[in-house]
Amino acid sequence: MLDLEVVPERSLGNEQWEFTLGMPLAQAVAILQKHCRIIKNVQVLYSEQSPLSHDLILNLTQDGIKLLFDAFNQRLKVIEVYDLTKVKLKYCGVHFNSRAIAPTIEQIDQSFGATHPGVYNSAEQLFHLNFRGLSFSFQLDSWTETPKYEPNFAHGLASLQIPHGATVKRMYIYNGNSLQDTKAPMMPLSCFLGNVYAENVDVLRDGTGPSGLRLRLLTAGCGPGVLADAKMRVFERCVYFGDSCQDVLSTLGSPHKVFYKSEDKMKIHSPSPHKQVPSKCNDYFFNYFTLGVDILFDANTHKVKKFVLHTNYPGHYNFNIYHRCEFKIPLAIKRESADSQTETCTTYSKWDNIQDLLGHPVEKPVVLHRSSSPNNTNPFGSTFCFGLQRMIFEVMQNNHIASVTLYGPAKPSSQLRTSDLPQ
């Protein structure tokens, strides 16, 4: 049984690990993977058809804990303990819930002190006792008590007193004063762990298509020799097609991983695949997982030839490898009655809306089916790749965009190669 410390408006954890409000999804999953022998039977809950309409939830079924992540920014918003019999809880080092201590209203009052009167919710038949950043829900002992605590009884004064001996059914840790209005806070400094994160990414374009990226970056570090002087820093960097490997390293820093393309699975779609001579050296990616960006370099010139932006939607094969890239892409829209206009495509745009903006038919997509080896199947199904304006949109079956691949100007006498599809 887990023995955890409750910190209102901040976290739930112990000396080894801590689930902190504002923590990115990937860090919470990393904690669960590291301690998989202790924390078992974890479920990932999300809406397959409408992933933005419901929170993304990690359900620790063995321990009675749910971690609710904001569907948009994928940071931890609420920590819910829905079964207090499966976990030990303490506040300021003193237990208020364990096998020997029942979490009654008297025990909560003794551990946490006075607060505002409890509020009775007749629809849920629960009393809610609220502190700042912490709420407890109490179950009535019997249905016969319910009429006494209806809000209209004695002008609502009955809600001031939670019944004697009532025990906690659920506990919530969140940011602010209201559980209903709470939002995921900014990422805490303790969660940066020396990494750089992208607040947003703007795609720069010229007359024909994308020319590069402008990244607004966040990092947290200490002042010279002063450990307590940690603070968040915000800065902008730009990378362009044709930048050298050294340019990118000096602009964005070292990548988390370098991946060499060993084979080109899309070569069959090129005009003359049988004429292509295998190269002695391979193109390579710089993978920036916390930015949600991949950068492909040409093996011969060592210059940028492609960017890949990842949306990290649940239900995609690469889910949780990359952090969500909050991108904005200007699209050139041609109107019959006016000059070309510019519309914006974002991480949350749906493919149908993009097609409506374009106003012209798009060629049939290339079906992309990922698998880790020839013998393994992909449980999430295929995605579809559409090419336009020097971009390739990888579209999931729920109509959301899984990734966008941007590539530089075509060389003279060459055409768009489908070999540049996402790998």
C-alpha positions in Angstrom: 0.0 0.0 0.0 1.4 3.4 -1.0 2.1 5.9 1.8 1.8 9.4 0.3 2.1 13.0 1.5 -0.7 15.4 0.6 0.4 19.0 -0.2 -2.7 21.1 -1.0 -2.6 23.0 -4.3 0.7 21.3 -5.2 1.3 17.6 -5.1 0.9 14.0 -3.9 3.9 11.8 -3.5 6.7 10.5 -1.2 10.4 10.8 -0.8 11.1 8.8 -4.1 8.6 10.5 -6.4 5.9 13.1 -6.6 3.0 13.9 -8.8 3.0 17.7 -9.1 0.2 19.9 -10.5 1.4 21.3 -13.8 3.6 18.3 -14.5 3.7 17.2 -18.2 2.0 13.9 -19.0 5.3 12.3 -20.1 6.9 12.9 -16.7 4.1 11.3 -14.9 4.3 8.3 -17.2 8.1 8.1 -16.6 7.4 7.9 -12.8 4.9 5.1 -13.4 7.3 3.2 -15.6 10.2 3.6 -13.2 8.2 2.3 -10.3 6.2 -0.3 -12.2 6.9 -3.0 -9.6 5.1 -1.0 -6.9 2.5 0.9 -9.0 0.7 -1.6 -11.2 -2.4 -1.8 -13.3 -2.4 1.7 -14.8 -5.1 2.6 -17.3 -5.0 5.4 -19.9 -8.5 6.9 -20.4 -9.3 9.3 -23.2 -12.0 10.0 -25.8 -11.0 8.3 -29.1 -13.3 10.4 -31.3 -13.1 13.7 -29.4 -9.8 13.8 -27.6 -10.1 17.5 -26.7 -13.5 17.3 -25.1 -12.5 15.2 -22.1 -9.5 15.2 -19.8 -6.7 12.7 -20.4 -6.7 10.4 -17.4 -4.1 8.0 -15.9 -6.1 5.7 -13.6 -4.0 3.9 -10.9 -6.6 1.2 -10.3 -4.6 -0.7 -7.7 -4.1 2.4 -5.6 -7.4 4.2 -6.1 -5.8 7.3 -7.7 -6.7 9.2 -10.9 -4.4 11.8 -12.5 -6.4 14.2 -14.7 -4.5 16.0 -17.4 -5.8 19.0 -19.4 -6.8 17.8 -22.9 -5.1 20.8 -24.5 -1.8 21.5 -22.8 -1.4 17.9 -21.3 -0.3 19.2 -17.9 -1.6 17.7 -14.6 -4.8 19.5 -13.6 -6.4 17.5 -10.8 -5.2 14.6 -8.5 -8.2 12.5 -7.4 -8.0 9.8 -4.7 -11.3 8.0 -5.3 -10.7 4.9 -3.0 -9.1 5.9 0.3 -9.0 2.2 1.5 -6.2 1.5 -1.0 -3.7 4.1 0.1 -2.2 5.7 3.2 -2.4 9.5 3.3 -0.6 12.0 5.6 -0.5 15.8 5.9 2.6 17.5 7.4 4.0 14.1 8.3 0.9 13.0 10.3 -1.4 10.3 8.9 -5.1 11.1 8.6 -6.0 8.0 6.5 -4.6 4.5 7.0 -5.8 1.1 8.1 -5.8 2.2 11.7 -7.1 5.7 11.1 -10.5 6.3 9.4 -10.8 9.6 7.5 -13.9 10.8 9.4 -15.0 14.5 9.5 -13.5 14.7 13.0 -10.2 13.4 11.8 -10.1 15.8 8.8 -11.0 18.7 11.1 -8.2 17.7 13.5 -5.6 17.3 10.7 -6.4 20.3 8.5 -8.1 22.8 10.9 -11.1 25.0 10.4 -12.5 25.9 7.0 -15.7 27.2 5.4 -18.9 25.2 6.1 -19.5 22.1 4.2 -21.8 22.2 1.1 -24.3 19.5 0.4 -24.9 18.4 -3.2 -28.3 16.7 -3.4 -27.7 15.3 -6.9 -24.5 13.5 -5.7 -25.8 13.1 -2.1 -22.3 14.1 -1.0 -21.0 16.8 1.4 -18.1 18.8 0.0 -15.6 20.3 2.4 -13.3 22.8 0.6 -9.9 24.1 1.6 -7.7 26.1 -0.8 -6.4 23.6 -3.4 -7.9 20.6 -1.5 -11.5 19.2 -1.3 -13.0 16.3 0.5 -16.3 14.6 -0.4 -18.2 12.9 2.4 -20.8 10.1 1.9 -23.9 10.1 4.1 -24.2 7.0 6.3 -27.8 6.3 5.2 -30.4 7.4 2.8 -32.7 8.3 5.6 -30.5 11.3 6.5 -30.8 12.8 3.0 -34.0 14.9 3.5 -32.5 16.6 6.5 -29.7 18.1 4.4 -31.6 19.4 1.4 -30.5 23.0 0.7 -34.0 24.4 1.3 -34.2 23.0 4.8 -33.8 25.7 7.5 -32.6 28.2 4.8 -29.6 26.1 4.1 -28.2 26.2 7.6 -28.2 22.4 7.8 -25.3 22.4 5.3 -23.1 24.0 7.9 -22.9 20.7 9.9 -21.6 17.6 8.2 -23.1 14.5 10.0 -21.1 13.0 12.8 -18.9 10.1 11.8 -19.2 10.7 8.0 -16.1 9.4 6.2 -14.3 10.7 3.2 -15.3 9.1 -0.1 -13.1 11.2 -2.4 -10.2 13.7 -2.1 -9.1 16.2 -4.8 -5.9 18.2 -5.0 -6.1 21.1 -7.5 -5.0 24.7 -8.1 -7.0 27.6 -6.8 -10.2 27.9 -4.7 -12.6 26.0 -6.9 -12.4 22.5 -8.2 -15.0 23.3 -11.0 -13.0 26.3 -12.3 -9.5 25.0 -11.8 -7.0 24.9 -14.6 -3.6 23.2 -14.9 -1.0 25.6 -13.6 2.2 26.6 -15.4 4.9 23.9 -15.3 6.7 24.1 -11.9 10.4 24.8 -12.0 11.1 21.4 -10.4 9.7 19.7 -13.6 12.1 21.3 -16.1 14.9 18.9 -15.1 17.4 20.8 -17.3 15.2 20.5 -20.4 14.0 23.3 -22.8 10.3 23.3 -23.6 8.5 25.1 -26.5 5.7 27.4 -25.4 4.7 27.8 -29.1 6.1 27.3 -32.6 5.4 29.6 -35.5 6.0 28.3 -39.0 7.6 31.0 -41.2 6.8 31.1 -44.9 7.9 32.7 -48.1 6.0 33.0 -51.3 6.0 29.3 -52.1 5.8 27.6 -48.7 7.5 27.1 -45.3 10.9 28.6 -44.8 11.6 27.8 -41.2 10.5 27.8 -37.6 10.3 30.5 -34.9 10.3 28.9 -31.5 9.4 30.5 -28.2 11.3 28.5 -25.6 11.0 28.1 -21.9 13.8 26.9 -19.6 14.6 27.1 -15.9 18.0 27.4 -14.4 20.0 28.8 -11.5 22.0 32.0 -11.3 25.8 31.7 -11.1 26.5 29.8 -7.9 23.1 30.5 -6.3 20.9 27.4 -6.1 17.9 29.3 -4.7 17.9 31.7 -7.6 16.1 29.3 -10.0 13.7 31.0 -12.3 12.0 30.5 -15.6 13.6 32.1 -18.7 11.8 32.8 -22.0 13.6 33.4 -25.3 13.0 33.0 -29.0 15.1 31.1 -31.6 14.7 30.7 -35.3 15.9 27.8 -37.5 15.6 27.7 -41.3 15.9 25.3 -44.2 19.5 25.1 -45.3 20.9 25.8 -41.8 23.9 23.6 -41.0 24.0 21.1 -38.3 26.3 23.4 -36.3 23.7 26.3 -36.7 21.0 24.2 -35.2 23.1 22.9 -32.3 24.1 26.5 -31.4 20.5 27.7 -31.7 18.5 24.9 -30.0 21.2 22.9 -28.1 21.9 19.2 -28.3 19.0 17.0 -29.3 17.7 14.3 -27.0 18.5 11.7 -29.7 20.0 11.4 -33.1 18.3 8.9 -35.4 19.8 7.7 -38.7 17.4 6.6 -41.4 18.3 3.1 -42.2 15.7 2.6 -45.0 13.2 4.5 -46.9 9.8 2.7 -46.8 8.2 5.3 -49.1 10.7 4.8 -51.9 8.1 2.7 -53.9 6.1 5.9 -54.4 9.0 7.8 -56.1 9.1 8.0 -59.9 11.9 5.4 -60.5 12.6 3.5 -57.3 14.5 0.8 -59.2 17.0 3.4 -60.5 17.9 4.7 -57.0 21.3 3.5 -55.9 21.6 2.9 -52.2 23.5 5.7 -50.5 26.7 5.1 -48.6 25.5 7.5 -45.9 22.1 8.1 -44.5 20.1 11.2 -43.7 19.7 11.7 -39.9 17.2 13.3 -37.6 17.7 15.5 -34.5 14.9 14.5 -32.2 13.9 17.2 -29.7 11.3 15.4 -27.7 10.4 18.2 -25.3 9.9 20.6 -28.2 7.8 18.2 -30.2 10.0 18.7 -33.2 12.2 16.6 -35.4 14.8 18.1 -37.8 16.1 16.1 -40.7 19.5 16.8 -42.2 20.9 15.8 -45.6 23.6 13.2 -45.3 25.8 14.9 -47.8 25.4 18.6 -47.1 24.5 18.3 -43.4 21.9 21.0 -43.9 18.3 21.1 -42.8 15.9 19.6 -45.3 12.8 18.8 -43.3 11.0 19.7 -40.0 8.4 17.4 -38.4 5.9 18.8 -35.8 4.1 16.4 -33.5 0.7 16.9 -31.9 0.9 14.0 -29.4 -2.7 13.0 -29.6 -3.7 9.9 -27.6 -4.5 7.0 -29.9 -1.5 7.7 -32.2 1.4 5.2 -32.6 3.9 7.8 -31.3 1.9 9.0 -28.4 3.9 10.1 -25.3 7.2 10.0 -27.2 7.0 13.7 -28.0 5.5 16.6 -26.0 2.8 18.4 -27.8 4.1 21.0 -30.3 1.8 24.1 -30.1 2.3 25.2 -33.7 0.7 27.8 -36.0 1.0 27.4 -39.7 -0.1 30.1 -42.2 -1.9 28.6 -45.2 -2.2 30.5 -48.5 -5.9 30.4 -49.5 -6.8 31.4 -53.1 -10.2 33.0 -53.5 -12.0 33.5 -56.8 -13.1 37.0 -56.0 -10.0 38.3 -54.3 -6.3 37.9 -54.0 -4.8 35.0 -52.0 -5.5 35.2 -48.3 -3.8 33.6 -45.3 -5.5 31.4 -42.8 -3.9 29.7 -39.8 -3.7 26.0 -39.1 -3.0 25.0 -35.5 -2.3 21.9 -33.4 -6.1 21.6 -32.8 -7.3 22.2 -36.3 -9.2 19.3 -37.9 -8.4 18.1 -41.4 -12.0 18.7 -42.7 -11.7 22.4 -41.8 -8.3 22.7 -43.5 -9.8 21.2 -46.7 -12.7 23.6 -46.6 -10.3 26.5 -46.4 -8.2 25.3 -49.3 -11.2 25.3 -51.6 -9.7 22.8 -54.1 -9.6 19.0 -54.2 -6.7 17.3 -52.6 -5.1 14.3 -54.2 -5.8 10.8 -52.7 -3.8 10.2 -49.5 -0.9 7.8 -48.9 -1.8 5.3 -46.2 0.8 5.1 -43.5 0.9 2.0 -41.2 3.5 2.0 -38.5 4.7 -1.1 -36.7 7.8 -1.8 -34.6 8.7 -4.9 -36.6 7.2 -7.0 -39.4 5.5 -9.3 -37.0 3.9 -6.7 -34.8 0.6 -5.0 -35.6 -0.3 -1.4 -34.9 -3.3 -1.4 -32.5 -4.2 2.2 -33.4 -4.7 1.7 -37.1 -3.4 3.5 -40.1 -3.1 7.2 -40.7 -3.4 9.2 -44.0 -0.9 11.6 -45.4 -2.0 14.5 -47.6 0.6 16.8 -49.4 0.1 20.5 -50.1 2.1 23.7 -50.2 5.3 21.9 -49.3 3.7 20.3 -46.3 2.5 16.8 -45.5 -0.3 16.5 -43.0 -0.6 13.1 -41.3 -4.3 12.7 -40.4 -5.7 10.3 -37.8 -9.0 8.4 -38.3 -10.7 10.8 -35.9 -9.9 13.7 -38.3 -7.2 15.3 -36.0 -3.7 16.0 -37.3 -1.1 13.6 -35.9 2.0 15.4 -37.4 2.9 18.0 -40.0 6.0 17.5 -42.1 7.6 20.7 -43.7 10.2 20.5 -46.4 12.3 23.1 -48.1 12.3 24.4 -51.7 12.5 21.7 -54.3 15.7 21.6 -56.3 15.5 22.5 -60.0 14.0 19.8 -62.2 12.8 17.9 -59.2 9.3 17.3 -57.9 7.7 16.7 -54.5 9.0 13.3 -53.3 6.6 11.2 -51.3 9.8 9.7 -49.7 9.6 12.8 -47.4 6.6 11.4 -45.7 6.9 10.9 -41.9 8.7 7.7 -41.0 
